[in-house]
Amino acid sequence: MGKRKSRAKPPPKKRMDMLDTVFSCPFCNHGTGVECRLDMKNLIGEAVCRICQESFSTTITALTEPIDVYSEWIDECERVNNLEDDDA
């Protein structure tokens, strides 16, 4: 009689690293001044600096992460700065 085949154990699941929710402020350059919050009920993402009180809000989707809100804020700042440079 043959030996029964043993089942191979499934590989362990890889743990996803958590993304940051605190970032540096583009206005006051404080290292951990900006906190991003996601309001999934109203589909609004908000980034607020605790030091200089600057804020940015945008619409979000179910897949949006805090880094996405912060990145949109940085992109918007760069866009406004480029518009000011073009006018001058």
N, C-alpha and C positions, 0 to 999 in steps of 0.2 A: 504494500500500500504506500501511496505517496504522501508526502507531507503537504498540509494545507498551505495555500499561499497567504501570506500575511498582507494586509492592506497597507499601502504606503501612507504615512501620515501626511496630511496636507501641509504645505509650507506655511510658516508663520506669516501673519499679515504685517505688512510694513506700516509703521506708524507715520502718519502725516505730520510734518512739522507745522506748528501754528505760525501764521503770518503775523507781523507786527500790527498793532493798532495805535501805536504812539510814534510820531515822526517829528522831524525838525521843522521849525516854522520858516517859510520863505521870506518873511518880513523882518522878524527880530532875530533869526538864526539861533534860537534857543533849541538845544539838542532834543529835549523830550517835551516840547511845548504843545504840539498839536495832537489832539485826540480825535479819532474818527468814530462816529456812531452811525449805525444803520437802523433806520426805522422801517422794518419790513411791512408793517401794517399800512403805512402811508406811502411806501416806496420812495423815501427820501433819505439820502446820505448826507451827513453833515460833518465837516472838519472844522474844529474850533481851537484856536491857540489860547492856552490858559494864561499866557504872559501878556501878550499885546491885544488880546480880545478880537483878533481878526477871525473871520469865519467865512466858510464857503459851503454852499449846499447844492445838491444836484439830484436828479432823479436816478433811481437805481432799479436793478432787476433782481431776480432771485439768485443769480449767480455772482452778484457784485460782492467784492471783499473790501475791507477798509483801505487797502493799498490802492484800489481802483479809484476811490473817492479822492485820496491824496494826490494820485497821479493826474487826475483831471484838474485839480486845483493848480498844480504846478504847470500843466499845459496851458491853462487859462491865463496864468500870470505871465508866462512867456509870450502868449499871443498878444496880450495887452501891451507888454513892453515893446514888442516888435511894431505894433501899430503906432505907438508914441514915437519910436525912432524914425519911422517912415514919414510922419507928419513934420518932424523937426528938420 
